[in-house]
Amino acid sequence: EIVLTQSPGTLSLSPGERATLSCRASQSVSSSYLAWYQQKPGQAPRLLIYGASSRATGIPDRFSGSGSGTDFTLTISRLEPEDFAVYYCQQYGGITFGQGTRLEIK
Amino acid sequence: QVTLKESGPVLVKPTETLTLTCTVSGFSLSNARMGVSWIRQPPGKALEWLAHIFSNDEKSYSTSLKSRLTISKDTSKSQVVLTMTNMDPVDTATYYCARLMASYYYMDVWGKGTTVTVSS
């Protein structure tokens, strides 16, 4: 089973700043099978990115994904107030999720 | 519009079997490009994938929970059912179903989730 480790556990930033979230896999993951989700309190997760870098329908272009092999990154170029949430990465190879990164307002 | 809705008991006792139903609309369970996954989330914890099923009845289970899980579908009713045996308080969680895209194995539409508490 591939283990995904997300860092940092918590990221404290201000609106307008740039956020960089990391997802590291215990073994190589095909880029086609890496996705990112956003989850707000009391809500279901929402798909942001699939195939490592493709934005899902309706996702603003301030969200971008990159990476390959074992290292993947979700970048939010300019944080909006509604972006503060928990973010999870997910891979297929036996589906697993990372433990999440909490993005909080500084 | 694609929607998924989870249903099932709110409370189950330890050792009992949990049966959850996911009713989908806006797409067909016979669509070869799509399947349905079950995912759970204990309070304050991360997401955990449980199982998925595709139109050809291909199934996959979490390695750690495989012995306790069964997933099935009724295409005519647009329903996917997950059973989990021998429930324990650590299985207390919100259980989600989500549409799984076969192309890149990502979950693009999620249900709102149903909360299950395991307690005597």
Contacts between the chains, C-beta under 8 A, distances in Angstrom:
chain1	res1	chain2	res2	distance
A	1	B	63	5.9
A	32	B	103	8.0
A	32	B	104	5.0
A	33	B	104	5.9
A	33	B	105	5.4
A	33	B	106	7.9
A	35	B	104	7.4
A	35	B	105	7.9
A	35	B	106	3.9
A	35	B	107	7.5
A	37	B	47	7.7
A	37	B	107	7.8
A	39	B	47	7.9
A	43	B	112	7.9
A	44	B	96	5.8
A	44	B	98	8.0
A	44	B	110	4.1
A	44	B	111	6.5
A	44	B	112	5.6
A	44	B	113	5.5
A	45	B	47	6.6
A	45	B	96	7.6
A	45	B	98	8.0
A	45	B	107	7.7
A	45	B	110	5.8
A	46	B	110	7.3
A	47	B	106	6.2
A	47	B	107	6.4
A	47	B	108	5.0
A	47	B	109	7.8
A	47	B	110	8.0
A	50	B	101	7.5
A	50	B	104	5.3
A	50	B	106	4.0
A	50	B	108	7.5
A	51	B	104	5.0
A	51	B	106	7.7
A	56	B	108	6.4
A	57	B	108	7.9
A	88	B	46	6.9
A	88	B	47	5.7
A	90	B	47	7.7
A	90	B	49	7.7
A	90	B	106	7.0
A	90	B	107	7.6
A	92	B	104	7.4
A	92	B	105	3.4
A	92	B	106	7.8
A	94	B	60	7.6
A	94	B	63	6.7
A	95	B	37	7.1
A	95	B	49	4.1
A	95	B	52	7.2
A	95	B	60	7.7
A	95	B	105	6.7
A	96	B	49	6.6
A	97	B	39	7.9
A	97	B	46	6.0
A	97	B	47	4.4
A	97	B	48	6.9
A	97	B	49	6.5
A	98	B	46	7.3
A	99	B	46	4.7
A	100	B	46	5.1
A	100	B	47	7.7
